[in-house]
Amino acid sequence: MDQRGTGLSTPLSVSSMSQFKSAQDLADFLKYFRADSIVKDAEFIRVRLVPNAGPWTILGQSYGGFCAVTYLSFAPQGLTQALLTGGIPPIGQGCTADSVYRACFEQIMHQNEKYYKRYPQDIKIVQELVNYLAEQEGGGVALPSGGILTPRGLQTLGLSGLGSGAGFESMHYMFERVWDPTLVPGSPKRISHYFLNAFESSISVETNPLYALLHESIYCQGSASKWSANRIRTEVEDKFDAIKTAKEGLPVLFTGEMIFPWMFDEIHALKPFKDVAHILSEKKDWPRLYDIQALNNNKVPVAAAVYYEDMYVNFKLSKETASQIAGIRLWITNEFMHSGLRDDGGKVLDHLLGMLNGKKPLF
């Protein structure tokens, strides 16, 4: 099912959202695009479009798993089974984003260490690139779409590069071709168009602005996020200051699944939504996404793959939530990263279904 606002479900794009006359109007519209509304859509489809099908089995990958836990909270009557892969959310009251990002920064430091151990030659390449960007007028270079690549923007490559099965290789291949070759002696050093284009292609918010606008809100129940990732970054800024670490000869660390307010200044597709993003970051009256009592009394068979080194959905926080879901069966593994379902979907699904039907051990 394409979740509302994505795919073929009335997608919210840069162009379609420009129809709203004010930032407040768009912000008021976007509050209906979280997991609570997605579950209502799913139940409407189940009851109205396939009324004879009865309850169904759902599979939730990543944020889909968050939606599945919302489903278990408010509409368990619609479910026969639930499968979760890399997608058990924090369910505490208020806004859990701060705890999420503290854990995320800790994990991303570990992922950076692994990356540079695999590709130690990239340490110097990234340092040179950061120094080059910092020395340019305006603190960066123009991107093909009209945005700007800055040192802090470069660090966001970690979002796609450090958390998936083939991410390390993809990012390394980009750095292999970061500079234009010198064809004429004496020509100034320039970042290659290949690299700039590859960078933009790696930033999914260019084509999926909904992700950037609502990312922190998925952790909010009755409280505002107040740019949580940006605030928590200040606690570890000595490690994530790209310009400072590059000048000191230290490895430049990439960031992870985080949205920062300055991205709405530097990424061309997000610039029109800067005011909307600030409104949403201050919004306090987000409705509930989870019912802990209902989860404590859960009767729906649930099996979940929890990836030990998941960069996007923290292992420890996932286990805390799992302890609140009655009857959940966990498969804890370091065989896969967050992309396990994409990397070997057959094996992952076979294991989870086997746990539910008694053919696999419950651990």
C-alpha positions as CSV (number, residue, x, y, z in Angstrom):
1,M,0.0,0.0,0.0
2,D,1.4,3.4,-0.9
3,Q,1.1,5.4,2.3
4,R,-0.8,8.7,1.9
5,G,1.3,11.3,0.3
6,T,3.6,8.8,-1.4
7,G,3.7,6.7,-4.6
8,L,0.3,6.7,-6.2
9,S,-1.5,7.9,-3.1
10,T,-1.9,11.6,-4.0
11,P,1.9,12.1,-3.7
12,L,3.0,15.3,-2.0
13,S,5.8,16.7,-4.2
14,V,7.5,20.0,-4.4
15,S,5.1,21.1,-7.2
16,S,1.9,19.8,-5.7
17,M,2.5,21.4,-2.3
18,S,3.2,24.7,-3.9
19,Q,-0.6,25.0,-4.4
20,F,-1.1,26.0,-0.8
21,K,-1.3,29.8,-0.3
22,S,0.5,30.0,3.0
23,A,2.9,28.0,5.1
24,Q,0.3,27.6,7.9
25,D,-2.3,26.2,5.5
26,L,0.3,23.5,4.3
27,A,1.3,22.8,7.9
28,D,-2.3,22.2,8.8
29,F,-2.7,19.8,5.9
30,L,0.5,17.9,6.7
31,K,-0.6,16.9,10.2
32,Y,-2.9,14.3,8.6
33,F,0.0,12.3,7.0
34,R,1.4,10.4,10.0
35,A,0.9,6.8,11.1
36,D,-2.5,7.4,12.8
37,S,-4.0,8.6,9.5
38,I,-2.2,5.8,7.5
39,V,-3.7,3.1,9.7
40,K,-7.2,4.6,9.2
41,D,-6.6,4.5,5.5
42,A,-5.6,0.8,5.7
43,E,-8.7,-0.1,7.7
44,F,-10.9,1.8,5.2
45,I,-9.4,-0.2,2.4
46,R,-9.8,-3.5,4.3
47,V,-13.4,-2.9,5.4
48,R,-14.8,-1.1,2.3
49,L,-12.8,-2.3,-0.6
50,V,-12.2,-6.0,0.4
51,P,-15.0,-6.6,2.9
52,N,-15.0,-10.4,2.5
53,A,-11.3,-10.7,3.1
54,G,-11.4,-10.4,6.8
55,P,-8.4,-9.5,8.9
56,W,-5.1,-9.4,7.1
57,T,-1.4,-9.9,7.7
58,I,0.7,-6.7,7.4
59,L,4.4,-6.3,6.8
60,G,6.1,-3.1,7.9
61,Q,9.7,-2.2,6.9
62,S,11.3,0.7,8.7
63,Y,8.7,3.4,9.1
64,G,6.2,0.8,8.0
65,G,7.0,-1.0,11.2
66,F,6.1,2.2,13.1
67,C,2.8,2.2,11.3
68,A,2.3,-1.5,12.2
69,V,2.7,-0.7,15.9
70,T,0.1,2.1,15.6
71,Y,-2.1,-0.5,13.9
72,L,-1.7,-2.9,16.8
73,S,-2.5,0.0,19.2
74,F,-5.8,1.2,17.6
75,A,-7.1,-1.4,15.1
76,P,-5.9,-4.8,16.2
77,Q,-9.2,-6.3,15.0
78,G,-8.1,-5.8,11.5
79,L,-5.0,-7.9,11.8
80,T,-4.3,-11.7,11.6
81,Q,-0.5,-11.3,12.0
82,A,2.1,-8.5,11.9
83,L,5.6,-8.7,10.6
84,L,8.1,-6.0,11.4
85,T,11.6,-5.6,9.8
86,G,13.9,-2.9,11.2
87,G,10.9,-1.0,12.4
88,I,10.1,-1.0,16.1
89,P,9.4,2.6,17.2
90,P,10.0,4.3,20.6
91,I,6.5,4.6,22.1
92,G,7.0,6.9,25.1
93,Q,4.7,9.9,25.8
94,G,5.8,13.4,24.7
95,C,8.5,13.6,22.0
96,T,11.0,10.7,22.0
97,A,13.1,12.3,19.3
98,D,15.9,13.5,21.7
99,S,16.6,9.9,22.9
100,V,16.4,8.7,19.3
101,Y,19.0,11.2,18.1
102,R,21.3,10.6,21.0
103,A,21.3,6.9,20.2
104,C,21.7,7.7,16.5
105,F,24.7,9.9,17.0
106,E,26.3,7.2,19.0
107,Q,25.6,4.6,16.3
108,I,26.7,6.8,13.5
109,M,30.1,7.3,15.1
110,H,30.5,3.5,15.0
111,Q,29.4,3.4,11.4
112,N,31.9,6.1,10.5
113,E,34.7,4.1,12.2
114,K,33.8,1.0,10.2
115,Y,33.7,3.0,6.9
116,Y,37.1,4.5,7.3
117,K,38.6,1.2,8.3
118,R,37.3,-0.3,5.1
119,Y,38.4,2.7,3.0
120,P,41.2,4.5,4.9
121,Q,42.2,6.3,1.7
122,D,38.9,8.3,1.9
123,I,40.0,10.0,5.1
124,K,42.3,12.4,3.2
125,I,40.0,12.7,0.2
126,V,37.1,13.9,2.4
127,Q,39.4,16.2,4.4
128,E,40.6,17.9,1.1
129,L,37.0,18.2,-0.1
130,V,35.8,19.8,3.2
131,N,38.7,22.3,3.1
132,Y,38.0,23.1,-0.6
133,L,34.3,23.7,0.2
134,A,35.0,25.9,3.2
135,E,37.4,28.1,1.2
136,Q,34.8,28.9,-1.5
137,E,32.9,32.1,-1.6
138,G,29.7,31.5,0.3
139,G,31.1,28.4,2.0
140,G,30.3,25.9,-0.7
141,V,29.8,25.2,-4.4
142,A,26.6,25.3,-6.5
143,L,24.8,22.1,-7.1
144,P,23.2,21.3,-10.5
145,S,19.7,21.9,-9.2
146,G,20.5,25.3,-7.7
147,G,21.3,24.3,-4.1
148,I,24.7,24.6,-2.5
149,L,27.1,21.9,-1.3
150,T,28.7,22.9,2.0
151,P,30.8,20.9,4.4
152,R,27.8,20.2,6.7
153,G,25.8,19.3,3.6
154,L,28.5,16.8,2.5
155,Q,28.2,15.1,5.9
156,T,24.6,14.1,5.1
157,L,25.9,11.5,2.7
158,G,25.9,9.3,5.7
159,L,22.1,9.1,5.6
160,S,22.2,6.8,2.5
161,G,25.8,5.7,2.6
162,L,26.4,4.3,6.1
163,G,23.3,2.4,6.9
164,S,22.6,-0.1,4.1
165,G,24.2,-3.3,2.8
166,A,25.9,-1.7,-0.2
167,G,26.0,1.9,1.1
168,F,29.7,1.9,2.0
169,E,30.7,0.9,-1.5
170,S,28.3,3.4,-3.2
171,M,29.8,6.2,-1.1
172,H,33.4,5.2,-1.7
173,Y,32.8,5.0,-5.5
174,M,31.6,8.6,-5.3
175,F,34.8,9.8,-3.6
176,E,36.9,8.0,-6.2
177,R,35.6,10.5,-8.8
178,V,35.2,13.6,-6.7
179,W,37.7,15.8,-8.7
180,D,37.7,16.7,-12.3
181,P,40.8,15.4,-14.1
182,T,43.4,18.0,-15.0
183,L,43.4,18.0,-18.8
184,V,45.2,21.4,-19.2
185,P,48.2,22.1,-17.0
186,G,47.6,24.9,-14.6
187,S,43.8,24.5,-14.6
188,P,42.2,25.2,-11.2
189,K,41.0,22.3,-9.1
190,R,37.2,21.6,-9.4
191,I,34.7,19.2,-8.0
192,S,33.5,16.9,-10.8
193,H,29.9,17.2,-12.2
194,Y,29.7,13.5,-11.6
195,F,30.2,13.9,-7.9
196,L,27.8,16.9,-7.6
197,N,25.1,15.0,-9.5
198,A,25.7,11.8,-7.5
199,F,25.4,13.8,-4.2
200,E,22.0,15.2,-5.2
201,S,20.8,11.8,-6.3
202,S,21.7,10.4,-2.9
203,I,19.6,13.1,-1.1
204,S,16.1,11.6,-1.3
205,V,14.5,14.8,0.1
206,E,14.9,16.3,-3.4
207,T,12.1,14.1,-4.7
208,N,10.5,13.3,-1.3
209,P,10.1,16.6,0.6
210,L,7.4,15.0,2.8
211,Y,10.2,12.9,4.5
212,A,12.1,16.1,5.5
213,L,9.0,18.0,6.6
214,L,7.5,15.2,8.8
215,H,10.6,13.2,9.9
216,E,10.8,14.4,13.5
217,S,7.1,14.5,13.9
218,I,6.9,10.7,13.8
219,Y,8.4,10.7,17.3
220,C,5.9,13.2,18.7
221,Q,2.8,12.7,20.8
222,G,1.5,15.8,22.5
223,S,4.9,17.6,22.4
224,A,7.1,19.5,19.9
225,S,10.3,18.2,18.5
226,K,11.9,21.7,18.3
227,W,14.5,20.6,15.8
228,S,15.6,17.8,18.0
229,A,18.5,16.5,15.8
230,N,20.0,19.9,15.5
231,R,19.8,20.4,19.3
232,I,21.3,17.1,20.1
233,R,24.1,17.6,17.6
234,T,25.3,20.5,19.7
235,E,26.1,17.9,22.4
236,V,28.6,16.2,20.1
237,E,29.6,19.1,17.9
238,D,33.3,18.7,18.8
239,K,33.2,15.4,16.9
240,F,30.9,16.5,14.0
241,D,32.4,19.9,13.2
242,A,33.6,19.1,9.7
243,I,35.7,22.2,9.1
244,K,37.4,21.9,12.5
245,T,38.2,18.2,12.2
246,A,39.4,18.5,8.6
247,K,41.9,21.2,9.6
248,E,43.1,19.2,12.5
249,G,43.8,16.2,10.3
250,L,41.1,14.1,11.9
251,P,38.5,11.9,10.0
252,V,35.4,14.0,9.0
253,L,32.3,12.2,10.4
254,F,29.2,11.8,8.4
255,T,25.7,12.3,9.9
256,G,22.8,9.8,9.8
257,E,19.1,9.9,9.5
258,M,18.6,13.5,10.7
259,I,17.0,16.6,9.3
260,F,18.5,19.9,10.1
261,P,16.9,23.4,9.7
262,W,19.7,24.6,7.5
263,M,18.8,22.0,4.9
264,F,15.9,24.2,4.0
265,D,18.4,26.9,3.0
266,E,20.9,24.7,1.2
267,I,18.7,22.1,-0.7
268,H,17.0,23.7,-3.6
269,A,13.8,21.6,-3.4
270,L,13.3,22.4,0.3
271,K,13.7,26.1,0.2
272,P,10.0,26.9,-0.4
273,F,9.1,24.9,2.7
274,K,11.4,26.5,5.2
275,D,8.6,28.3,7.1
276,V,6.4,25.2,7.0
277,A,9.3,23.2,8.6
278,H,9.6,25.7,11.4
279,I,5.9,25.6,12.1
280,L,5.9,21.8,12.3
281,S,8.9,21.8,14.6
282,E,7.1,23.9,17.1
283,K,3.8,22.1,16.9
284,K,2.8,20.7,20.3
285,D,-0.6,19.1,19.8
286,W,0.3,16.0,17.9
287,P,-2.2,13.2,18.6
288,R,-1.3,9.9,20.1
289,L,0.4,7.3,17.9
290,Y,0.5,4.4,20.3
291,D,-1.6,2.9,23.1
292,I,0.8,1.2,25.5
293,Q,-2.1,-0.5,27.4
294,A,-3.4,-2.0,24.2
295,L,0.1,-3.2,23.3
296,N,0.6,-4.7,26.8
297,N,-2.6,-6.7,26.1
298,N,-1.8,-7.5,22.5
299,K,-3.3,-10.7,21.1
300,V,-2.1,-10.4,17.5
301,P,0.8,-12.7,16.6
302,V,3.8,-10.4,15.9
303,A,7.3,-11.3,14.7
304,A,10.0,-8.7,14.3
305,A,13.5,-8.7,12.8
306,V,15.7,-6.4,14.9
307,Y,19.1,-5.6,13.4
308,Y,21.9,-5.3,15.9
309,E,23.7,-2.6,14.0
310,D,20.7,-0.8,12.6
311,M,21.7,2.9,12.0
312,Y,18.1,4.1,11.5
313,V,16.1,2.3,14.1
314,N,18.1,1.9,17.3
315,F,18.6,-1.6,18.7
316,K,18.3,-0.7,22.4
317,L,15.2,1.5,21.9
318,S,13.6,-1.3,19.8
319,K,14.1,-3.8,22.6
320,E,12.6,-1.4,25.1
321,T,9.4,-1.1,23.0
322,A,9.3,-4.8,22.3
323,S,9.1,-5.5,26.0
324,Q,5.8,-3.6,25.9
325,I,4.2,-5.6,23.1
326,A,2.7,-8.8,24.5
327,G,3.6,-11.9,22.7
328,I,6.1,-10.4,20.2
329,R,8.7,-12.8,18.8
330,L,12.0,-11.2,18.1
331,W,14.7,-12.3,15.7
332,I,17.8,-10.3,16.7
333,T,20.5,-10.6,14.1
334,N,23.7,-8.9,13.0
335,E,23.6,-10.7,9.6
336,F,21.8,-7.8,8.0
337,M,21.7,-4.1,8.3
338,H,18.5,-1.9,8.0
339,S,18.2,-3.0,4.4
340,G,17.9,-6.7,5.2
341,L,14.4,-7.0,3.6
342,R,15.8,-5.5,0.3
343,D,19.1,-7.4,0.5
344,D,17.6,-10.9,1.1
345,G,13.8,-10.6,1.5
346,G,13.2,-14.3,1.0
347,K,15.4,-15.2,4.0
348,V,14.1,-12.5,6.2
349,L,10.4,-13.3,5.5
350,D,11.0,-17.0,5.8
351,H,12.5,-16.6,9.2
352,L,9.7,-14.4,10.5
353,L,6.9,-16.5,9.2
354,G,8.7,-19.6,10.5
355,M,8.7,-18.0,14.0
356,L,5.0,-17.4,13.8
357,N,4.1,-20.9,12.5
358,G,6.4,-22.7,14.9
359,K,9.0,-23.8,12.4
360,K,11.7,-21.4,13.7
361,P,13.0,-21.0,17.3
362,L,11.6,-18.0,19.1
363,F,14.9,-16.1,19.4
